[in-house]
Amino acid sequence: MLSRPSTRACFISIRSLSSSNLLPSANQPINLLNKVRVLSSRGQLHDALSLFYNTAPELHTQQTYATLFHACARYGYLQQGLHLHNFMLAHFPNSTFDLFVTNHLINMLSKCGYLQYAQQLFDAMPERNVVSWTALVSGYAQCGLHVECFFLFSDMLYECRPNEFTFSSVLISCDCSRGKQVHALALKMGLDASVYVANALITMYGKSYKIEEAWTLFKSMAYCSLVSWNSMIAGFQLAKLGMQAIGVFTKMHQEGIGFDRATLLSVFSSLSGTSGIDVDLGLKFCFQLYCLSVKTGFISEVEVATAFMKAYSDLGGDVSELYNLLLETSCSQDIIFWTSIITAFAERDPVEAFFLYQQLLRKDLTPDLYTFSIVLKASAGFVTEQHTLAIHSQMIKAGVDDETVLKNALIHAYARCGSIALSKQVFEEMACRDLVSWNSMLKAYGLHGKAKEALQLFRRMDIKPDTATFVSLLSACSHSGLVEEGIRIFDSMSKNYGIIPQLDHYACMIDILGRAGRITEAEEVLNRMPMEPDFVVWSALLGSCRKHGETKLAKIAVAKLKEMEPKSSLGYIQMSNIYCSGGSFSEAGRIRKEMNVTGVKKEPGLSLIEVGNQVHEFASGGRRHPQREAICTKLELLIGQLKEIGYVPEISLALQDIDEEHKQEQLFHHSEKMALAFAIMNGGNLQCRGSVIRIMKNIRICVDCHNFMKLASYFLQKEIIVRDSNRFHHFKNEICSCNDYW
């Protein structure tokens, strides 16, 4: 029995009809249909529905119902669509068996994400055609249910021949393995030449990082639509091949082909997400693209403005120039536009983002939910929680602190500032939690090395997990050495939840096994991956090799990393450390020389600390700080005191051609040690609660500094929290929260 869905009341007047028993003239149904079509096409769906309900049911034709269902699908009006369906069942009980109307109904339900009822209707249909199947396949694809979409498409082949629209729907939901199968079928059926199918194939290969296959397809197309060009640009952008994306756009522009919002978003993203682009050339192109955006009016759209500002700032464009560009636009008094420019700086330069936020307030503009969300994202980049607390108080005054999206941002911001307790408090006080809420809290526990708390929280989840949920869980297991638990969670993804592991999940799994010394198993996981390992996966394997001195496999990983990102120093540094740990100092020296020859630069270690409402930055040796001499004196005193209670410098990773004294001197002046000494000098002005010292570091903390912080926490009787590039380390009473497993 087909159950009828429940609906909320739709406030559309339905007057009683005293003349409903009169037969309508032949033209009346046609006139009603035409009026409904005109109103729907203008976006006046409420008027169209009111007109429909205020006419006699005898005038309601199949075409009229179909038109209204189509309009509900177009505008995402699920409740109105369900109400219309109930009305139809009440007046025409047999209408569900009409193929034409039911196809439009299934399309509406699918487009609005009401797939359970759409599937129920589909299963009850006495007759189905290609439109029926395509509507449901498209619904599963749009809702991200990739496995269900593929299997529905497979079932369709037994009953019906798919058309070009069915192929394009299923392809956008396929991974590379399944996509190739669908591609082969399209070739067999002669549908691969369809522009819709070709566009979907380019998208599928692009998101699977098979960019050469996508480019070959694009070049072979007899006709390229705007979607074809956009798909190819997006593919290059995703593969971080920014110059190629720019080249495609340039060719597109030279041939007189127009562009749209999607084109601009992809090209701007290519400029901001790719290494190796010449800065001057990139800034010039970015400004030209900005001019085109102004000329066509696209710059007034918040997403386009945000993408431009992000690209401009990532390329190193002058902040004042960007600010002036903002003021030149007609939207300079628009909160959306101000939010856009703050978004551009939120991660790259939190201090600048906060300055712009203060400027916004001075102009008497009222922050909206999105503004607060972005400023909270920026506050996550500070060392302490002071800025997050300030924004939180402003949210309470504005009466928006109960908004779920802002609660989620607070959980993230407090966690990134080192206050896991405040994150937990926000989470526990939430009246309504969505999937992002659970994922944010799981990620917070993982960052702080609280894997057991993360697993307990996962067991409390009352909502279906997604791919991000499992990345957080696996990362937490990796940080805490919970190998068997990690394996169990990884295996449960597809078995219990129907989620296919992606690159991030494999990287976590390789990290879990590798850190535990199970290098062979980690290598086996890498070899049986259904997709090509990316930079993160090979980095995870290399980190494990460094930890356990696996030189042979490390060489393979380093070669892969050099191939993927030639200018990255990660492979060189890790390989040098492996050689040093094994006593092969000549090989380590050779690696360093190779870096110099190829122009690869090691990212300098920097540490930040907040003192007296000011952020202080330290490089190794304290070269950037005006109080360097006083800091070094204080640090030397502290080192002497720690040596008396057992501190022994860890010099095994220093090159052999440096004498013992200089090796120790290098270690003694690492940036986090300088920051700690400065914190002790300014104990009364620290922006920290209680007796906590918070330090933020841009790279992984070294073994020597880790040992140093443990002893310092005991000697000073203070908790020291260090946030490095991977995680948080809570040092207290000579113990670290990572249990020396990092």
Secondary structure, 3 states (H helix, E strand, C coil): CCCCCCCCCCCCCCCCCCCCCCCCCCHHHHHHHHHHHHHHHCCCHHHHHHHHHCCCHHHCCHHHHHHHHHHHHHHCCHHHHHHHHHHHHHHCHHHHHCHHHHHHHHHHHHHCCCHHHHHHHHHHCCCCCHHHHHHHHHHHHHCCCHHHHHHHHHHHHHHCCCCHHHHHHHHCCCCHHHHHHHHHHHHHHCCCCCHHHHHHHHHHHHHCCCHHHHHHHHHHCCCCCHHHHHHHHHHHHHCCCHHHHHHHHHHHHHCCCCCCHHHHHHHHHHHHCCCCCCHHHHHHHHHHHHHHHHHHCHHHCHHHHHHHHHHHHHCCCCHHHHHHHHHHCCCCCCHHHHHHHHHHHCCCCHHHHHHHHHHHHHCCCCCCHHHHHHHHHHHCCCCCCHHHHHHHHHHHHHCCCCCHHHHHHHHHHHHHCCCHHHHHHHHHHCCCCCHHHHHHHHHHHHHCCCHHHHHHHHHHCCCCCCHHHHHHHHHHHHHHCCHHHHHHHHHHHHHHHCCCCCHHHHHHHHHHHHHCCCHHHHHHHHHCCCCCCCHHHHHHHHHHHHHHCCHHHHHHHHHHHHHHCCCCCHHHHHHHHHHHHCCCHHHHHHHHHHHHHHCCCCCCCEEEEEECCEEEEEEHHHCCCCCHHHHHHHHHHHHHHHHHCCCCCCCCCCCCCCCHHHHHHHHHCCHHHHHHHHHHHCHHHECCCCCEEEEEECCCCCHHHHHHHHHHHHHHCCEEEEECCCCEEEEECCEECCCCCC
